[in-house]
Each structure stands twice: as structure tokens, then as C-alpha cells.
Amino acid sequence: AAQSIAELPTLSANGVGTVYVVPDIAVVTLGVTTRAATAGDALAANSTDLAKAIDAIKAAGVAEPDIGTAGFSVFPVFEQTDPNSTAPQTEPPKIVGYQVTNEVRVTIRDIASSGTILDAVVKAGANQVTGISFDSSDRKTPSDAALADAVADATRQAGIMADAAGVKLVRIVSINGSSGGMVPMFARADMMAASAPVPVMPGQREVNANANVTWEIAPK
């Protein structure tokens, strides 16, 4: 069967489909950075402030499974040397304290409340928001629509080429396609407590798909 198809005169076309979607989910990475003279003191203060921030997130209606640790680090803080000094440095820099950073990734399924939640967690003690991205709770519907558009685009192109070549499309002998999913958008923000909720605007995102279709052709 493969040999007989290979011997057929064929025409192939590549189609592209694009659908625009308004995201309804926001994914935010936020955290607390704390410095203290000892690692234990920095960790204790950090844990206290992060717990307050997490309590604020939960109080805003975010479910616990939508809150997860995204990163944790402990680093020494070194004494700053005088950049204008010409004296040779014979000893390693002195450790003057420790810095602890703990981050959580929060999935906000009510995107309209994103700004209010961000404002609340910053006021509760979070002092960094390292990223925000947007997603859709329904990925299948736009992905299917984009794939259908890609097949339609391939069919349109094949019809144009067949007419120009003086042939006709007889039947499809092979078809394959793929959907790249929604193209995500990422933003970065350095957050400070404000008198009004932080504006969060997801905009539109692209859902792309490709299709390659091959037809058997015959003279008109």
C-alpha cells in the first residue's frame, strides 16, 4: 500500500492556524528575602514573613494546592571592601550576615483578583515578585480550533496550487498536524505596597497549529 501511494502523483501543502485567547489564569512567583546577622535569625524572620504572605494568599481565596515552593536559598553576606582602596587584600572578605530567600509559585484561577492578591501579599511581607505569566483553563478548545484552521489553510493553498497547475485534488493520502499550544506571556515586576491594587492585564495570547496535507492529484 505504501509503495502504491508513493507512485501516485501528489500535491502537498503546509497550513498554519492561529487562534487568539484571553487567558483566565495568572501564575505568579513571589517571595521574601531576609537578612540577619546569623543564618538562623535570617531563616526565622524569613519564615515568619512568608507565612504571613501565604496566609494572605489563602485568605484571598487561593486553594492550598495552588501554592507551591518555587525556590529556597541561603547565602552569606560579605563585608563590602572600599573600591577606592589601593591596599592589597590579604584576607578573604568577612562574613557579616546571611540572606535567606524563599519563593512560592501561586496559581490564581480568578484572574480578576490578581491585582488585589498581589497588593495583599506585598503588604503582608512579600518583598519580591520575580515573574508573572498567564494561562488558560481550557487549552483543548482553542488548540482544536487552531488545528482545524491549519487544515483549512492547507486545503486552501492546495486548491490554489492545483488550479494553477491544471490538476484536480482527488483524495487525501496523508495528513498530519501539531499544535504548539498557547504562547505564554511573562512579565517582571518589582512590587511595592500601593494604595490601589496592582493592575494586571493578561491581554491576548496566540494558540498556533500546523498541518501538512498530501493529496492524490489527477489531470482536470
C-alpha positions in Angstrom: 0.0 0.0 0.0 2.9 2.4 0.9 4.5 1.6 -2.5 1.3 2.3 -4.4 0.8 5.6 -2.6 4.4 6.6 -3.3 3.8 6.0 -7.0 0.8 8.3 -7.1 1.1 11.9 -8.4 0.6 14.0 -5.3 0.5 17.6 -4.2 1.4 18.7 -0.6 0.6 21.9 1.3 1.5 23.2 4.7 -1.1 25.1 6.6 -0.9 27.4 9.6 -3.7 28.1 12.1 -3.8 30.8 14.8 -6.5 31.4 17.4 -6.4 34.3 20.0 -7.3 33.5 23.5 -7.8 35.8 26.6 -6.1 33.9 29.5 -8.1 33.4 32.7 -5.3 32.1 34.9 -2.4 34.1 36.4 0.7 32.3 37.7 2.8 34.5 40.0 6.2 33.7 41.6 6.7 35.8 44.7 8.7 35.5 47.9 10.5 37.0 50.8 14.2 37.9 51.1 15.5 38.5 54.6 18.9 39.4 56.0 20.2 38.9 59.6 23.5 38.5 61.5 23.1 34.7 61.7 21.6 32.2 59.3 19.2 31.0 62.0 17.9 34.5 62.6 17.5 35.2 58.9 15.6 31.9 58.4 13.3 32.6 61.4 12.4 36.1 60.2 12.0 34.9 56.6 9.7 32.0 57.7 7.6 34.4 59.7 7.1 36.9 56.9 6.5 34.2 54.3 3.9 32.6 56.5 2.1 35.9 56.7 2.2 36.3 52.9 0.8 32.7 52.4 -1.9 33.4 54.9 -2.9 36.5 52.9 -2.9 34.4 49.7 -5.2 31.8 51.3 -7.4 34.5 52.7 -7.9 35.8 49.2 -9.4 32.5 48.1 -6.4 30.7 46.6 -6.5 26.9 47.4 -3.5 25.4 49.1 -2.8 23.0 46.1 -2.3 26.1 44.0 0.6 27.3 46.3 4.0 25.6 45.9 7.6 26.3 46.8 9.5 27.6 43.8 12.9 28.2 45.3 14.9 28.4 48.5 18.4 29.7 49.2 20.7 30.8 52.0 23.8 32.9 51.1 26.4 34.6 53.3 26.6 38.4 53.1 30.2 39.6 52.8 31.7 42.8 54.1 32.0 45.4 51.4 35.5 46.4 50.6 36.5 50.0 49.8 36.6 50.2 46.0 39.0 53.2 46.2 41.5 51.4 48.4 44.8 50.5 46.8 46.0 48.3 49.6 46.3 44.6 48.7 43.7 42.3 50.0 45.4 39.6 52.0 42.4 38.0 53.7 39.1 36.8 52.4 36.1 39.1 52.8 34.5 38.9 56.2 31.0 37.4 56.5 28.8 40.0 58.2 25.4 38.2 57.9 23.2 35.9 55.9 20.5 36.3 53.4 17.6 33.9 53.0 15.2 33.9 50.1 12.1 31.7 49.9 9.8 31.8 46.9 6.4 30.3 46.2 4.6 29.9 42.9 0.9 30.8 43.1 -1.8 29.9 40.6 -4.6 32.4 40.6 -7.6 31.0 38.9 -9.7 34.1 39.3 -7.6 36.4 37.2 -9.7 39.4 38.1 -8.5 39.2 41.6 -4.8 39.1 40.7 -4.1 42.7 41.5 -5.8 42.6 44.8 -3.9 39.4 45.8 -0.6 40.9 44.8 -1.3 44.0 46.8 -2.3 42.0 49.8 0.8 39.7 49.9 3.2 42.6 49.5 1.5 44.4 52.4 1.7 41.1 54.4 5.5 40.9 54.0 6.4 39.6 50.5 9.2 41.9 49.1 9.7 40.4 45.7 7.6 39.3 42.7 10.0 37.8 40.2 7.6 36.9 37.5 4.0 36.6 36.3 2.7 34.5 33.4 -0.8 33.8 32.1 -2.5 30.6 31.1 -5.9 29.3 30.1 -8.0 26.8 31.9 -9.3 25.5 28.6 -6.4 24.6 26.4 -8.2 22.0 24.3 -10.9 24.2 22.6 -8.5 26.8 21.2 -5.9 24.2 20.3 -8.5 22.2 18.3 -9.8 25.4 16.6 -6.2 26.3 15.6 -5.6 22.8 14.2 -8.8 23.0 12.2 -7.8 26.3 10.8 -4.4 24.9 9.9 -6.0 22.1 7.9 -8.3 24.6 6.2 -5.4 26.8 5.3 -3.5 23.8 3.8 -6.7 22.9 1.8 -7.0 26.5 0.5 -3.3 26.6 -0.6 -3.6 23.2 -2.2 -6.7 24.3 -4.2 -4.8 27.4 -5.4 -1.8 25.3 -6.5 -3.9 22.6 -8.2 -5.8 25.3 -10.2 -2.6 26.9 -11.2 -1.1 23.6 -12.3 -4.2 22.5 -14.2 -4.9 19.4 -12.0 -7.6 18.4 -9.5 -7.4 17.1 -6.0 -8.7 13.6 -5.8 -8.3 12.4 -2.2 -6.1 12.9 0.8 -3.4 10.3 1.1 -1.7 11.6 4.2 -2.3 14.3 6.8 -0.5 15.2 10.0 -0.6 18.2 12.3 0.6 19.6 15.5 -0.5 22.3 17.9 2.1 24.3 19.7 -0.3 25.4 22.5 -0.7 28.8 23.8 2.2 31.1 23.5 2.8 32.3 27.1 3.5 35.9 28.2 5.8 36.6 31.0 6.2 39.9 32.8 8.5 41.0 35.6 7.6 43.4 38.4 9.3 44.9 41.4 6.4 45.3 43.7 5.8 47.8 46.4 2.7 48.2 48.6 0.4 50.7 47.0 -2.8 52.4 47.9 -4.6 50.8 44.9 -4.5 47.2 43.7 -1.7 46.4 41.2 -3.1 46.5 37.6 -2.8 43.1 35.9 -3.7 42.9 32.2 -3.3 39.5 30.6 -4.1 40.7 27.0 -4.5 38.1 24.3 -2.3 35.0 23.6 -1.8 33.1 20.4 -2.5 29.4 20.0 -0.7 28.1 16.9 -1.0 24.9 14.9 0.5 23.4 11.8 -0.9 20.9 9.3 0.8 19.1 6.4 -1.7 17.5 3.9 -0.9 15.5 0.8 -3.5 14.8 -1.9 -3.6 12.5 -4.8 -3.9 14.6 -8.0 -5.2 13.9 -11.5 -5.5 15.9 -14.7 -8.6 18.0 -15.0 
